[in-house]
Amino acid sequence: MTDFTPLTLDAQGDANAVFVIRSATAITTLSTSQVVLSGSAKASNVFWIAGSAITLGANSIMKGTMVASTAITLQTGANLEGRALNQGAAAAAISCDACTITVPTP
């Protein structure tokens, strides 16, 4: 079992705070990893942008809109409060294995 600290995005009371996490390459989370929102942060204002693929590990919890230029994979039991979008000429399938995707409230 891997010991980890959840990633906390703290809006510090500003419900309009926007978080943009960008990677020139892939974004990959470990199994059972978690993104936690606090201080009025909203999943609808969080954006994950990858230059290639995004992979959520098994049983991980992600918040926000994921935008990849190739593939998006949500492994077994992954939970996304947000959206999964592919764009660009190399865009491939979005795969979901027994995962849950919930559209965030605005």
C-alpha positions, 0 to 999 in steps of 0.5 A, spaced: 500 500 500 502 506 498 502 512 503 500 519 500 497 525 501 491 528 498 492 534 493 488 539 496 486 545 492 484 551 497 480 557 494 481 561 500 473 562 500 473 565 493 468 561 490 470 564 483 477 561 484 480 557 478 485 552 478 489 550 471 494 544 472 498 544 465 503 538 463 507 538 456 506 531 457 502 526 460 498 526 467 497 520 471 495 519 478 496 513 483 491 508 485 487 511 490 490 518 490 485 524 491 484 531 489 480 535 495 477 541 494 476 546 500 475 553 501 469 554 496 473 551 491 469 548 485 470 542 481 467 546 475 473 551 476 478 546 476 482 544 469 487 539 468 490 540 461 495 534 458 500 535 452 498 527 451 494 522 455 491 523 462 490 516 466 486 516 473 489 510 477 484 505 480 480 507 485 482 514 485 478 521 486 479 526 481 475 533 481 475 538 475 475 538 467 480 533 464 483 535 457 488 531 453 490 531 446 491 523 446 487 518 450 483 519 457 483 512 461 479 512 468 482 505 471 477 500 475 473 504 480 476 511 478 471 517 480 471 523 476 467 529 478 468 533 472 468 532 464 473 528 460 475 531 453 480 529 448 482 534 442 487 535 437 489 530 431 491 524 435 485 524 440 483 517 441 478 514 445 476 515 453 476 509 456 472 508 463 472 501 467 467 501 472 468 508 473 463 514 475 463 520 472 459 526 475 458 533 472 460 538 477 455 543 479 456 550 476 
